[in-house]
């Protein structure tokens, strides 16, 4: 409960559900930053390596042109969170503080207690399951212009990972927006057990360097029951697809030409065509070599498949 004697805005977000943490953080920052009139009023601090002196210095600064300052410390490692507690001992009313933690904090964590003592709010984002997951998916589907029935179908065939579920819903919404009819058969094809388009999205996030989303999707696929080596195999198939489409582009072929001559789903080919235009063939070939090396190292017993998948992403 907020302390009524303190007029401060501090929000601490933590928990196992990274998607919800990021979503709430983004919504909060959008609202807070909407009233700022300059870039001087916002300070984003990377949680990795952040120390108490740096956080306190930012928190205590007075606003220059803005009505208040916004300080956002993002993805603080859970093991280091307690060390930042002293920075919140005296937060001025002219500063709004958002802290997100990479992981879950215990009830006795000193940072959580410092936020509460300062009059702020602590929210834990837990993994959604069962009815809660279904309700969240239905609301998300509605946001994408899809029906609850489609949301239920997505939940049935995908792992209980909000990032993956939201991506699947966005994929279906994009297909619908393209003017194509979203029939039950098409939905089943796009949501096939191998989730080919989801894996293609993974490859799309690998170049020129892997993004955090790439790692999240890869881990979600592995947690959903697909063997890490199968994830790598499907990655290779899609990288090879983009490479093949790029070769056709270099020969002057149009999207219509590609769709008429290749057997993959038209929607998948359209995404491959769009990605290939901005992708370097040498990078694609290097990605295929990295995947080949990963599979050999797994089969020869040199590395653990799941951990090796993380290493593969780091190599690419």
N, C-alpha and C positions, 0 to 999 in steps of 0.2 A: 504493500500500500504506500502511495506517495506521501511524503511528509508535507503537511499543509503549511509549515513554517518556511519552506524553501520554494522559491519560484524558479525552478530549473527544469530543463528538459533533458533527461538522460535515458537512453534506451539501450539495454543490453540484450542481444539475441544470441542464443546458443542452442545446441541440441544436435541430434543425430540426423535430422532431415535438412540437409544443406539447401535443397531447393526452396523450402519455406523460409529459411533464414535469409537467403538472397532476395527472395520476392518481397518479404516484409521490409528489408533494409532498403530496397530500391524504391518502394512506395513511400517510405518515410522520408528518404532523402529528396525525392521529387517534391514532396509537400514543403519540406523545410527550405529547400533552395528556391522555390517559386517566389519567395518574398525577398530574396537577395537582389541587390542592384549591381553588384560587381563580382569579379572573380576573387577578390581579396577576402570575401567572407566565407569561403569554403576551403577546408584543408583536409585532404584525404591522406591518411597514414597507413602504410602497409603493416599489417600485424606481425609479419615475420621479421624479427629483429627489432621490433619497437621496444623502447625502454621507457621507464616511468618519467625520466627527465624530459624526453621529447614530447610525450603525451601531455604532461603538465604544462610545459611551455606553450603548447598550442591551445590548451584549454583556457589558460589565464590571459591570453592576448585579448585586448579590447577591440571591438569592431571599428573599422575605419570609415567606410562609406555606407555600410549596411546597418540595418536595425539590430542585427545580432550576428554571431559567428556560428558556423556549422563545422564540427569536427567529426570526421568519420574514421575510426580505426577498424580496418577490415581484416577478417580472418586471423585473429590472434590465436596462436596455438594454445590449446586448452591447458597444456602443462605450464605455460608462461603467464596465464591470465592473472593469477594472484599477485604477481609482482607489480602489476599496474594499478592496484587498488589505491595506493597513496595519492595518485594523480587526481583522484576524484574527491579529495578531502574538502576542497573549497572551490566548487564550480560556480563561477559568476552567473548571474541571471541573464547576462548577455551572450552566453554560450550554450549551444545545443550539442549534445554529444551522442553519437551512435557508435556502439562497439559490437562487432560480430565476432563470434568465437568459432574456431574450427573444431567442433566437438561439443560434448556435454559437460557442464559444470555441476558439481555437487551442491547440495543445499547450503553447506557450510563454507563454500568457496569465498575467499576474502573479497574478490572483485565483485561478486554478486551482492555480498553484504554491504560493500561500500556504495554500490549503486542505490540500493534500497535506503541506506542511511542518508544519502544525499537527496532523497525525494524522487529518485528515478524509478524506472520500471524494468523488471527482468522477465523475459519470456523464453520459455523452452519450446523448441519445435521438435516434436516426437514423430517417429515413423507412423504413417497412417496405415491402418489395416481394416479389413472387413468392411462394415457399413460406412465407417468414416472415410475410407479410401474411395468407396463407390460414390459417396455424396460429393467428395472433392472432385472426382473425375466428371461427374454429371455437371457440376457448376463450370468446370473448365471447358467441357464440351459446349455448353451454352455460350460461353465467351467466344468460342471459335465458330459459333453458328451451327453447331451440330446437336443431335438429339441425345437424350439420356440413354436410349437403346444402343447408340453407337458407342457411348462412353462405357457402357457395361461390357460390350464386346471387346473393346480395347483392354479393359481391366482383366478379362478372362484369358487373354492370350499374351500378355506382356508381364514382365516381372513387376513386383510392387515397388517400383522406383518412379517417383513423381517426374523426374527429368525425362525418363523414357516415355511415360504415359503422355505427358504434355507434348513431347515431340511427335508421337504417333497421331495425336489429335490434330496438331498443326499440319502434319502431312496430309491427313484426310481433308482438312479444311482447304488446303492449297489445291488439292486435286479438284475439289468441288468448285473453288473459285476460278479454276482454269476453264470452266464451262463444261467439263465432263460430268456425266451422270454418276452419282455415287450410289450404285446398287449394292445389294447384299453380296453379290459375287465379287464385285470390285473390292469391296471392303475386306472380304476374306483373302483376296489375293494380295492386297497391300499390307495386310496384317498377318501374312503367312508366318508360320512358326520360326523361320529363319530370320524374319524381320530384315529382309534385304535392304529396304530403303533406309532403315535405321542404321545399318552398318555402312551404307553409302554416306549417310550424314557423318558418320565417324571419319571416313576417309576424307570427306570434305573439310573436316576440321584439323587435318594433319599437316596441310601444306600452307605456307612454307615451313611452319613449325607447329607442333601440336598445341592445341588450346586446352585450358582446363576442362572444357566441355568434352573434348575427345577422351580424356582419361575417365570422366564420369560415365560416359556412354559405354566405354569398353568394360568398365567394372560392372555396370548394370547388366550388360549382356552375360558376363561370366556368372554373376550372382543369379541370373534368371535361368541358369541350367545349361547354357551353351558352353561347351568346352573352350578354354582359351585358344587352343590351337585351331578350333573351328572358327572362332572370331577372326583369327589371323588369316585363315584361308579365305573367308568371305571378304575380308579387307583386300586381300590380294586380287580377288575376282573383280571387285569394284574399281580398284586402282587400275587394273588392266583394262576395264571397260572405258574409263576416262581416257586412258592412253590411246585406246583404239579410236575413240571418238575424236580426240585431238588430231590424230593422223588423218582422219577423214576431213576435218576442218582445214588442215594444211593443204589438202588436195582440192579445196574449194567447195566441198559438199555442204549443202544447207541442212537445217534441222529436218526438213521434210525428207531429204535424201537419206539421212541417217535412220529415221524412223521406218522408212520403207525397206531398208536393206539389212537392218539388224533385228534380232528376234526378241530382245528384252522388252519389258513393258514400256509403252510410249511415255508414260510419266517419268519413269526412271531414266529413259534416254534424254528427255528434255532437261532434267536436272544435270545429267552428265554433260550435255552439250553446253549448258551455261557455265559449269565449273571448268570445263576443258579450255574455254576461251582465255581464262586468266591463270592457267597452270603451265608450268615449265615442264616439258617432256623429260628433261634430265632429272628433275625432282621426282617425277612419277617412277622412273626407272630405278632411282636410288631407293625409293620406298619399297619397291618389289624386291630388291636385293636384301634390304633389311628384314623383310618378312621371311624370305627364304632362309636367312641365317638364323632367325629366331626358331623356325620350325626344326631346323637341323639340330640346334642346341637343345631343344626340348626332347626330341627323339633320341638323342645320344645321352640323355640323362645329365647334362651339364647344368641346367637351370630348372627351377620350378615353373610350371606353365603359367600360373596366374601372376606371380611376381615378374616372370619374364615378359609378360604382356606389357606391364608397366615400363620395363626397361626398353622394350621395343618402341614404345611411344617416345621415350626419351632420345632414342637413337635417330628417329626420323625427323 
